[in-house]
Amino acid sequence: MFGGLATAPVNSPHLRKSGSRAVVSDFGDEVGNDVEEDFLQTEANGVKNSSTTMSTVDIMPSPVLLWRFKVGWDSVMRMSADLRDLFLYEAFLYYNPLLLVTMMVWLWGVNLWVFAQSNVNYVKIFDLDQDHLTHREVWKAISFSDFFLADILTSMAKVFSDLERSVCRMVHRQVATIAWFEADSVCGSHSVAIPLVLVLPYLFRLFQCLRQYKDTREKTALFNALKYSTAVPVIFLSALKYHVLPGSWTNFYRPLWLLSSVLNSLYSFYWDITRDWDLSCFTRIFKFNRPHLCSYLFHGRRWVYVWVIGSNLILRCTWTYKLSAHLRHNYLTVFAITVLEMLRRFQWAFFRVENEWNKMNSKSNIQLSEKDNTNEEAQSLISNDHNV
């Protein structure tokens, strides 16, 4: 339409963006070494002075910010003990989910940095080469990036539940009041919305597994769907404590809740080791008939794998605590366990992505070897024809 793209020499000054600084090559070939050295020295001094100024500005806090902090601190300290505890508790409820979301994003940045340092092509693994997603790709088969994101969301189920509680109090005008302290209120701790929000990430992952089975007919997807389905009884049996008689909870529902919690924790731990990470080559207990490539991300550091397997087992068992609605009143304990769950997911991501990278490399090597064998067979046939 425009007759093609015009080309220009690399050192052309017209290739610079508007407002950008000139480089030495822009002045022409007649510029001597003295001018070049003076220019570079000026640039270095400018960068040094600007960095010094920026660091000074960053270190010095804003007086307005300090004044606001002092006013807020004095206001809190002048409250009565009961009112201050209520204020801090409610502030914690509103801000802790946002803090946890920020923490998860920061940990994901650390994951990407380690992948880049370890030459793991995460761009290829997550299929991030496309610039945009059109309506044609919406109903296509789900990929590894969809699975990975949904798994991370399962670790943030408690965060989403806290966000729902905060929005509920804002909508019903219960901010800075004690109305939501009533357990049976619309925003209380007995609300049915709590288990419904907690179970959503697991239902998403469950339907992904069913869709994967529909597309590939692999039975492994059904076993994976069974793993996520075992989380549903843990969530809803815990919520039943406030809606059944105490005797029924103690004699019937509580044992079922404990049984489903143990089943889900052990099943999830086994799946992490044998499927998501494929560390079956490190222990006989989790040995596969056809193990994939072993992990090389921390190759030679055996203590790392011992730590990962042991900590994953412990944190998988404490997972049921944070998903249990009848234990939410211990908010500091639940907050600490949620942080530990995110750290578990953080270390899980390293081995999960590397395992997928190893699978992709293994498939590429198999395809290359098959192609080489085909070429060799073709060359042998040609040579046989010449001999004949």
C-alpha positions as CSV (number, residue, x, y, z in Angstrom):
1,M,0.0,0.0,0.0
2,F,2.8,2.4,0.9
3,G,5.2,1.0,-1.7
4,G,7.5,-0.8,0.8
5,L,9.6,0.4,3.7
6,A,12.4,2.9,3.0
7,T,15.9,1.9,4.3
8,A,18.5,4.2,5.7
9,P,22.1,3.6,6.9
10,V,22.5,2.5,10.5
11,N,24.5,5.5,11.5
12,S,22.0,8.0,10.0
13,P,21.1,10.7,12.6
14,H,17.5,10.6,11.3
15,L,17.0,7.2,12.9
16,R,17.1,8.7,16.4
17,K,13.9,9.2,18.2
18,S,12.7,12.7,18.8
19,G,14.3,14.2,22.0
20,S,17.0,11.5,22.3
21,R,20.6,12.4,22.8
22,A,23.0,12.4,19.9
23,V,25.8,9.8,19.6
24,V,29.3,10.4,18.4
25,S,28.7,8.8,15.0
26,D,26.0,11.4,14.3
27,F,28.6,14.2,14.0
28,G,30.3,12.6,11.0
29,D,33.6,10.9,10.4
30,E,35.5,14.2,10.7
31,V,35.2,14.2,14.4
32,G,38.5,13.5,16.0
33,N,39.4,11.4,19.0
34,D,39.6,14.4,21.3
35,V,36.0,15.4,20.6
36,E,34.9,11.8,21.1
37,E,36.7,11.5,24.4
38,D,35.3,14.9,25.6
39,F,31.8,13.8,24.6
40,L,32.0,10.5,26.4
41,Q,33.5,12.2,29.5
42,T,30.6,14.7,29.5
43,E,28.1,11.9,29.1
44,A,29.7,10.0,32.0
45,N,29.6,13.0,34.2
46,G,26.0,13.7,33.4
47,V,25.0,10.2,34.2
48,K,26.9,10.3,37.4
49,N,25.4,13.6,38.5
50,S,21.9,12.5,37.6
51,S,22.2,9.2,39.4
52,T,23.5,11.0,42.5
53,T,20.7,13.4,42.4
54,M,18.1,10.7,41.9
55,S,19.5,8.6,44.7
56,T,19.4,11.6,47.0
57,V,15.8,12.3,46.1
58,D,14.9,8.6,46.6
59,I,16.5,8.5,50.1
60,M,14.9,11.7,51.4
61,P,11.3,11.0,52.2
62,S,8.6,13.5,51.5
63,P,7.8,15.9,54.4
64,V,4.1,15.6,53.6
65,L,4.3,11.8,53.8
66,L,6.0,12.0,57.2
67,W,3.5,14.5,58.5
68,R,0.6,12.3,57.4
69,F,2.2,9.3,59.0
70,K,2.6,11.2,62.3
71,V,-1.0,12.4,62.3
72,G,-2.3,8.9,61.6
73,W,-0.1,7.4,64.3
74,D,-1.1,10.0,66.9
75,S,-4.8,9.4,66.1
76,V,-4.5,5.7,66.5
77,M,-2.5,6.0,69.8
78,R,-5.1,8.3,71.3
79,M,-7.9,5.7,70.8
80,S,-9.1,3.5,73.6
81,A,-7.6,0.0,73.7
82,D,-10.8,-1.7,72.4
83,L,-11.3,0.8,69.6
84,R,-7.6,0.7,68.6
85,D,-7.7,-3.1,68.4
86,L,-10.9,-3.0,66.3
87,F,-9.3,-0.4,64.0
88,L,-6.1,-2.3,63.5
89,Y,-8.1,-5.6,62.9
90,E,-10.3,-4.0,60.3
91,A,-7.4,-2.3,58.6
92,F,-5.6,-5.7,58.5
93,L,-8.7,-7.3,56.9
94,Y,-8.8,-4.7,54.1
95,Y,-5.1,-4.5,53.3
96,N,-3.8,-8.0,53.8
97,P,-5.3,-9.4,50.5
98,L,-3.7,-6.6,48.5
99,L,-0.4,-7.2,50.3
100,L,-0.5,-10.9,49.4
101,V,-1.4,-10.2,45.8
102,T,1.6,-7.9,45.6
103,M,3.8,-10.5,47.2
104,M,2.7,-13.1,44.6
105,V,3.5,-10.8,41.7
106,W,6.9,-10.0,43.2
107,L,7.7,-13.7,43.7
108,W,6.7,-14.4,40.1
109,G,9.3,-11.7,39.0
110,V,11.9,-13.7,41.0
111,N,10.8,-16.8,39.1
112,L,11.3,-15.1,35.8
113,W,14.7,-13.8,36.8
114,V,15.9,-17.3,37.8
115,F,14.6,-18.7,34.5
116,A,16.5,-16.1,32.5
117,Q,19.7,-16.8,34.5
118,S,19.3,-20.6,34.0
119,N,18.6,-20.4,30.2
120,V,15.1,-21.7,30.6
121,N,13.0,-20.3,27.7
122,Y,9.9,-19.3,29.6
123,V,8.7,-17.2,26.7
124,K,8.4,-20.4,24.6
125,I,7.0,-22.4,27.4
126,F,4.1,-20.0,28.1
127,D,3.6,-19.2,24.4
128,L,4.2,-15.4,25.0
129,D,5.4,-14.8,21.4
130,Q,2.0,-13.6,20.2
131,D,1.4,-9.9,20.4
132,H,-2.3,-10.2,21.0
133,L,-5.2,-12.7,21.4
134,T,-8.1,-12.5,19.0
135,H,-11.6,-14.0,19.3
136,R,-10.4,-17.0,17.2
137,E,-8.1,-18.3,20.0
138,V,-10.7,-18.1,22.8
139,W,-12.2,-21.5,22.3
140,K,-9.0,-23.3,21.2
141,A,-7.4,-26.0,23.2
142,I,-6.0,-24.8,26.5
143,S,-2.2,-24.6,26.9
144,F,0.3,-24.9,29.6
145,S,0.1,-21.2,30.5
146,D,-3.6,-21.7,31.3
147,F,-2.9,-24.6,33.6
148,F,-0.1,-22.7,35.3
149,L,-2.1,-19.6,36.0
150,A,-5.0,-21.6,37.3
151,D,-2.7,-23.5,39.7
152,I,-1.4,-20.2,41.0
153,L,-5.0,-19.0,41.6
154,T,-5.7,-22.1,43.7
155,S,-3.0,-20.9,46.1
156,M,-4.7,-17.5,46.3
157,A,-8.2,-18.8,47.1
158,K,-8.0,-17.3,50.6
159,V,-6.9,-14.0,49.1
160,F,-10.0,-13.9,46.9
161,S,-12.2,-14.8,49.8
162,D,-10.8,-11.9,51.8
163,L,-11.3,-9.5,48.9
164,E,-14.9,-10.7,48.7
165,R,-15.4,-10.0,52.4
166,S,-14.0,-6.5,52.0
167,V,-16.2,-5.7,49.0
168,C,-19.2,-7.1,50.9
169,R,-18.6,-4.7,53.9
170,M,-18.2,-1.7,51.5
171,V,-21.4,-2.5,49.6
172,H,-23.4,-3.0,52.8
173,R,-21.8,0.1,54.5
174,Q,-20.2,-1.9,57.3
175,V,-16.8,-0.2,57.1
176,A,-15.6,1.2,60.5
177,T,-18.6,-0.4,62.2
178,I,-19.1,-3.5,64.3
179,A,-22.1,-4.8,62.3
180,W,-19.9,-7.3,60.4
181,F,-18.8,-8.8,63.8
182,E,-22.1,-10.6,63.9
183,A,-21.3,-14.0,62.6
184,D,-24.8,-14.5,61.0
185,S,-24.9,-11.2,59.2
186,V,-24.6,-10.9,55.5
187,C,-20.8,-10.2,55.8
188,G,-20.2,-12.3,58.8
189,S,-18.0,-15.4,59.2
190,H,-20.9,-17.8,58.7
191,S,-21.8,-16.5,55.2
192,V,-22.2,-19.1,52.5
193,A,-20.3,-16.8,50.1
194,I,-17.0,-17.7,51.8
195,P,-16.9,-21.4,50.7
196,L,-18.3,-20.4,47.3
197,V,-15.4,-18.0,46.6
198,L,-12.9,-20.5,48.0
199,V,-13.9,-23.3,45.7
200,L,-14.0,-21.2,42.5
201,P,-10.2,-21.6,41.6
202,Y,-10.5,-25.4,42.1
203,L,-13.5,-25.6,39.9
204,F,-11.7,-23.7,37.2
205,R,-8.8,-26.1,37.3
206,L,-11.2,-29.1,37.4
207,F,-13.0,-27.9,34.3
208,Q,-9.6,-27.4,32.6
209,C,-8.7,-31.0,33.2
210,L,-12.0,-32.2,31.8
211,R,-11.5,-30.0,28.8
212,Q,-8.0,-31.4,28.4
213,Y,-9.4,-34.9,28.5
214,K,-12.0,-34.0,25.8
215,D,-9.2,-32.7,23.5
216,T,-6.5,-35.3,24.1
217,R,-8.3,-38.4,25.6
218,E,-5.5,-38.8,28.0
219,K,-6.5,-40.6,31.2
220,T,-4.0,-38.6,33.2
221,A,-6.2,-35.5,32.8
222,L,-9.0,-37.4,34.6
223,F,-6.7,-38.3,37.5
224,N,-5.7,-34.7,37.7
225,A,-9.3,-33.6,37.8
226,L,-9.9,-36.1,40.6
227,K,-7.2,-34.4,42.6
228,Y,-8.9,-31.0,42.4
229,S,-12.3,-32.5,43.1
230,T,-11.1,-33.7,46.4
231,A,-10.7,-30.1,47.5
232,V,-14.4,-29.5,47.3
233,P,-15.4,-31.6,50.3
234,V,-12.7,-30.0,52.4
235,I,-14.1,-26.5,51.8
236,F,-17.8,-27.3,52.1
237,L,-17.6,-29.7,55.0
238,S,-15.7,-27.1,57.0
239,A,-18.4,-24.5,56.2
240,L,-21.1,-26.9,57.5
241,K,-19.9,-26.5,61.1
242,Y,-22.0,-23.3,61.5
243,H,-25.1,-24.7,59.8
244,V,-25.5,-28.1,61.6
245,L,-26.0,-29.1,65.2
246,P,-22.8,-29.4,67.3
247,G,-23.3,-33.1,67.9
248,S,-23.7,-33.8,64.2
249,W,-20.5,-31.8,63.5
250,T,-18.5,-33.7,66.1
251,N,-19.7,-37.2,65.4
252,F,-20.2,-37.2,61.6
253,Y,-19.0,-34.1,59.6
254,R,-15.7,-33.4,61.4
255,P,-14.3,-36.9,60.8
256,L,-15.3,-36.6,57.1
257,W,-13.6,-33.2,57.0
258,L,-10.4,-34.7,58.5
259,L,-10.5,-37.7,56.1
260,S,-11.0,-35.5,53.0
261,S,-8.2,-33.1,54.2
262,V,-5.7,-35.9,54.6
263,L,-6.7,-37.5,51.2
264,N,-6.4,-34.2,49.3
265,S,-3.1,-33.3,51.0
266,L,-1.4,-36.6,50.2
267,Y,-2.9,-36.8,46.7
268,S,-1.7,-33.3,45.9
269,F,1.8,-34.0,47.3
270,Y,2.1,-37.2,45.3
271,W,1.0,-35.4,42.1
272,D,3.5,-32.6,42.7
273,I,6.5,-35.0,43.0
274,T,5.6,-37.5,40.3
275,R,3.8,-35.4,37.7
276,D,4.3,-31.7,38.1
277,W,8.0,-31.9,39.0
278,D,8.8,-35.5,37.9
279,L,11.3,-36.0,40.6
280,S,10.8,-39.8,40.4
281,C,14.4,-40.3,39.7
282,F,15.4,-39.2,43.2
283,T,13.4,-41.7,45.2
284,R,12.1,-45.3,44.7
285,I,8.8,-44.4,46.3
286,F,7.8,-42.1,43.4
287,K,9.4,-44.1,40.6
288,F,7.7,-44.1,37.2
289,N,8.0,-46.8,34.5
290,R,8.9,-44.1,32.0
291,P,10.5,-41.2,33.9
292,H,11.2,-38.0,32.0
293,L,14.5,-36.1,32.3
294,C,15.6,-35.3,35.8
295,S,15.7,-31.8,37.1
296,Y,18.9,-29.9,36.3
297,L,18.0,-26.5,37.6
298,F,19.7,-27.2,40.9
299,H,21.8,-30.2,39.7
300,G,24.4,-31.2,42.2
301,R,22.6,-29.7,45.2
302,R,20.9,-32.6,46.8
303,W,19.8,-30.7,49.9
304,V,17.6,-28.5,47.6
305,Y,15.5,-31.4,46.6
306,V,15.3,-32.8,50.1
307,W,14.1,-29.4,51.3
308,V,11.6,-29.0,48.4
309,I,10.1,-32.5,49.0
310,G,9.9,-32.1,52.8
311,S,8.6,-28.6,52.8
312,N,6.0,-29.3,50.1
313,L,4.7,-32.2,52.2
314,I,4.4,-30.1,55.4
315,L,2.8,-27.1,53.6
316,R,0.4,-29.3,51.7
317,C,-0.9,-30.6,55.1
318,T,-1.3,-27.1,56.5
319,W,-3.1,-26.1,53.3
320,T,-6.4,-27.4,54.7
321,Y,-6.2,-25.0,57.6
322,K,-6.4,-21.9,55.4
323,L,-9.3,-23.3,53.4
324,S,-11.4,-24.2,56.4
325,A,-14.0,-21.6,57.1
326,H,-14.5,-22.6,60.7
327,L,-10.8,-21.7,61.5
328,R,-10.9,-18.2,60.0
329,H,-11.1,-16.5,63.4
330,N,-7.4,-17.1,63.9
331,Y,-6.7,-14.5,61.3
332,L,-3.0,-14.1,62.1
333,T,-2.4,-17.8,61.8
334,V,-4.3,-18.0,58.6
335,F,-2.4,-15.0,57.2
336,A,0.9,-16.7,58.0
337,I,-0.2,-20.0,56.5
338,T,-1.3,-18.1,53.3
339,V,2.1,-16.5,53.0
340,L,3.7,-20.0,53.4
341,E,1.4,-21.4,50.8
342,M,2.5,-18.7,48.3
343,L,6.2,-19.5,49.1
344,R,5.4,-23.1,48.4
345,R,3.9,-22.2,45.1
346,F,6.9,-20.0,44.4
347,Q,9.3,-22.9,44.7
348,W,6.8,-25.2,42.9
349,A,7.0,-22.9,39.9
350,F,10.7,-23.5,39.4
351,F,10.5,-27.2,39.0
352,R,7.1,-27.2,37.2
353,V,8.4,-24.8,34.5
354,E,11.7,-26.7,34.2
355,N,9.9,-30.0,33.8
356,E,7.8,-28.6,31.0
357,W,11.0,-27.2,29.4
358,N,12.7,-30.6,29.6
359,K,9.6,-32.2,28.0
360,M,9.7,-29.7,25.1
361,N,13.5,-30.3,24.6
362,S,12.9,-34.1,24.7
363,K,10.3,-33.9,22.0
364,S,12.5,-31.6,19.9
365,N,15.4,-34.1,20.2
366,I,13.2,-37.0,19.2
367,Q,11.9,-35.1,16.2
368,L,15.4,-34.2,15.1
369,S,16.6,-37.8,15.5
370,E,13.7,-39.1,13.5
371,K,14.4,-36.5,10.8
372,D,18.1,-37.5,10.7
373,N,17.1,-41.2,10.4
374,T,14.8,-40.4,7.6
375,N,17.6,-38.4,5.8
376,E,20.0,-41.3,6.3
377,E,17.6,-43.8,4.9
378,A,16.9,-41.6,1.9
379,Q,20.7,-41.2,1.3
380,S,21.2,-45.0,1.6
381,L,18.4,-45.7,-0.9
382,I,20.0,-43.2,-3.3
383,S,23.4,-44.8,-3.0
384,N,21.9,-48.3,-3.5
385,D,20.2,-47.1,-6.6
386,H,23.6,-45.8,-7.9
387,N,25.2,-49.1,-7.1
388,V,22.6,-51.1,-8.9
